[in-house]
Amino acid sequence: MLISSYNQAGMGDVLVLLTASQSGATHSEQKGDIVRLTNEKNETIGYNVLNVSQLLDLGDVAGQIQLDADQVAILNQAINAVGFTGDLVVDTDPKFVVGYVESAEPHPDSDHLQVTTTQIGNGETLQLVSGSPNMKAGIKVVVAKVGAMMPSGLIIWPGALRGVESNGMIVSGRELALPNAPQQPGALILPDDFAEVGTPFDAKAPAAQALFE
């Protein structure tokens, strides 16, 4: 897994790379323009690449970005050059996709959560626990897969809600920061003809921006 984000206005010319979730204390070691982030077992969980514009042209992106194979190769070369081991692996899997809720059953240990089986394309399904009051079977939704970064900066990791595994999240328009989205809890229910299940969902695309017009 490779989660990459860049926000020059908010953080300066720094590319943030995460390869694993943080558990416990995080330690850092800097060599040149590369900061290696490790957990308590000295396992690499990511890097901060300072002055990254000297290596890559990232444009005016603000938030999560997907790096291609050439960009990842350049970063690995830079990491190796300062004495760390470049072990980044390219990840081009879309993190936000159109999903279809195949089933929604009551959570065994909650009176408001539901356990869904949600299609995400190519015959793949995910078990997703949802607390949305409008959750039900038979609706098209937006799924934030493991490795997605929400507009708030929240990163979606594998997890569990009250003992039931949930490998992603069914998201709301508010969580996607869509214009005019309702501010109360509730999953974004897409029109049936919005897009095929498994289609990448781009919150900045005109079709997405117009969902609540």
Secondary structure as UniProt FT lines:
FT   STRAND          3..7
FT   HELIX           8..11
FT   STRAND          14..18
FT   STRAND          27..31
FT   TURN            32..33
FT   STRAND          34..38
FT   TURN            40..41
FT   STRAND          44..50
FT   HELIX           52..54
FT   TURN            59..60
FT   STRAND          62..65
FT   HELIX           69..81
FT   TURN            82..83
FT   STRAND          96..106
FT   TURN            108..109
FT   STRAND          114..121
FT   TURN            122..123
FT   STRAND          124..130
FT   TURN            133..134
FT   TURN            137..138
FT   STRAND          140..145
FT   TURN            146..147
FT   TURN            151..152
FT   STRAND          159..161
FT   TURN            162..163
FT   STRAND          164..166
FT   STRAND          168..170
FT   TURN            173..177
FT   TURN            179..180
FT   TURN            192..193
FT   TURN            197..198
FT   TURN            203..204
FT   HELIX           206..209
FT   TURN            210..212
//
